[in-house]
Amino acid sequence: MPRPYKSAIKSNLQKEIDIEVGKRLRQARASRGFDKKIYDASGCIVDIKRVHKPCTQTELAKVLDCTFQQIQKFEHGRNTLSLFKIFLAAKFFKLDVKEFTNFYQKKLYPSIEDILLKDIETKLIGQYKPPINSS
C-alpha cells in the first residue's frame, strides 16, 4: 500500500545540519556527567564529586519521549531533531542550547561574524568626541 503522503526531500544543507546535530547529541551522551553526593553517618553531605557516566540511548529516549531507534536515527542524521527536543536534550545534559545550535548561523550565513564586526566598528567610530581643549 503506498503512503498517503510524500516523504520530505531534504536539501544538502539540511542533511549537513542534521548530521552535525547528531554528532553533538552523541558527544553530549558520551560525556555526560553528574554530581554524586557523599553522605556521612548522620546524613549530612560530606563531599560532592563529579561522576562521568555515559547516557544510554534508552535513557535519552525516555527524556525526549521517543524510542531508542529514533535516537539512533537522530544521531546518524537520518531524522531531523526538532528544536523542542533539542531544548529538552540540552536541559537533560545541563548544557546551553547554543551548544547544539550555534553552527546553524555559520552554515546558513557564513559571513555573519564579519557583518556583525563591521557593524560594531561603524557604531563605535565617531560616537565619542573628546572635548576640545580651549585653553
C-alpha positions as CSV (number, residue, x, y, z in Angstrom):
1,M,0.0,0.0,0.0
2,P,1.5,3.4,-1.0
3,R,2.0,6.1,1.6
4,P,-0.8,8.6,1.7
5,Y,1.8,11.4,1.8
6,K,5.0,12.3,0.1
7,S,8.1,12.0,2.2
8,A,10.1,15.2,2.7
9,I,13.0,15.8,0.4
10,K,16.0,17.3,2.3
11,S,18.5,19.7,0.8
12,N,22.2,19.1,1.2
13,L,22.3,21.8,3.8
14,Q,19.5,20.2,5.8
15,K,21.4,16.9,5.7
16,E,24.6,18.5,6.9
17,I,22.8,20.2,9.8
18,D,21.0,17.0,10.8
19,I,24.4,15.2,10.8
20,E,26.0,17.9,12.9
21,V,23.2,17.9,15.5
22,G,23.5,14.1,15.7
23,K,27.3,14.4,16.3
24,R,26.7,16.9,19.1
25,L,24.0,14.7,20.6
26,R,26.3,11.7,20.5
27,Q,29.1,13.7,22.1
28,A,26.8,15.0,24.9
29,R,25.6,11.5,25.6
30,A,29.2,10.1,25.8
31,S,30.5,12.9,28.0
32,R,27.5,13.2,30.4
33,G,28.5,14.0,34.0
34,F,26.5,14.5,37.1
35,D,27.2,15.3,40.7
36,K,27.3,12.5,43.2
37,K,26.7,13.5,46.8
38,I,28.6,11.6,49.5
39,Y,26.9,11.5,52.9
40,D,28.3,10.7,56.4
41,A,26.6,8.5,59.0
42,S,24.4,11.4,60.3
43,G,23.0,12.1,56.8
44,C,24.9,15.3,56.1
45,I,26.6,15.9,52.8
46,V,30.3,15.5,53.2
47,D,31.5,15.9,49.6
48,I,30.2,16.3,46.1
49,K,32.1,14.5,43.3
50,R,31.6,14.9,39.6
51,V,31.0,11.5,38.0
52,H,31.2,10.9,34.3
53,K,28.8,8.2,33.2
54,P,27.7,7.9,29.6
55,C,24.0,8.2,28.9
56,T,22.3,5.3,27.1
57,Q,20.0,5.8,24.1
58,T,17.2,4.4,26.2
59,E,17.7,7.0,29.0
60,L,17.7,9.8,26.5
61,A,14.7,8.3,24.7
62,K,12.7,8.5,27.9
63,V,13.6,12.2,28.3
64,L,12.7,13.0,24.7
65,D,9.6,10.8,24.7
66,C,10.5,8.7,21.8
67,T,12.1,5.3,21.1
68,F,15.8,4.4,21.2
69,Q,15.6,3.7,17.5
70,Q,14.6,7.3,17.0
71,I,17.7,8.4,19.0
72,Q,19.8,6.3,16.6
73,K,18.2,8.0,13.6
74,F,18.8,11.4,15.2
75,E,22.5,10.6,15.8
76,H,23.1,9.4,12.3
77,G,21.3,12.4,10.8
78,R,18.5,10.3,9.1
79,N,15.8,12.2,11.0
80,T,15.5,15.8,11.9
81,L,15.6,16.6,15.6
82,S,13.0,19.4,16.4
83,L,14.0,22.5,18.3
84,F,11.8,21.5,21.3
85,K,13.6,18.1,21.5
86,I,17.0,19.9,21.3
87,F,15.9,22.1,24.2
88,L,14.8,19.0,26.2
89,A,18.2,17.3,25.5
90,A,20.1,20.4,26.4
91,K,18.2,20.7,29.7
92,F,18.8,17.0,30.4
93,F,22.6,17.3,29.8
94,K,22.7,20.7,31.6
95,L,24.1,22.3,28.5
96,D,23.3,25.6,26.8
97,V,21.0,25.2,23.7
98,K,23.7,27.1,21.7
99,E,25.9,24.1,22.1
100,F,23.6,22.3,19.7
101,T,22.5,25.2,17.5
102,N,25.4,27.6,17.2
103,F,26.6,26.2,13.9
104,Y,23.2,27.0,12.2
105,Q,24.2,30.6,11.7
106,K,27.6,29.6,10.4
107,K,26.0,27.2,7.9
108,L,23.2,29.5,6.8
109,Y,25.1,32.8,6.9
110,P,28.8,32.0,6.7
111,S,29.9,35.7,6.8
112,I,27.6,36.7,9.7
113,E,30.5,37.2,12.0
114,D,32.1,39.6,9.5
115,I,28.9,41.6,9.2
116,L,28.5,41.9,13.0
117,L,32.1,43.0,13.4
118,K,31.7,45.7,10.7
119,D,28.5,46.9,12.4
120,I,30.3,47.2,15.7
121,E,33.2,49.1,14.2
122,T,30.9,51.6,12.4
123,K,28.9,52.2,15.5
124,L,32.0,52.8,17.7
125,I,33.7,55.2,15.3
126,G,32.6,58.8,15.9
127,Q,30.3,58.2,18.9
128,Y,32.6,59.9,21.4
129,K,34.4,63.1,20.6
130,P,36.8,64.3,23.2
131,P,36.2,67.8,24.4
132,I,38.3,70.4,22.6
133,N,40.8,72.0,24.9
134,S,40.1,75.7,24.7
135,S,43.0,76.8,26.9
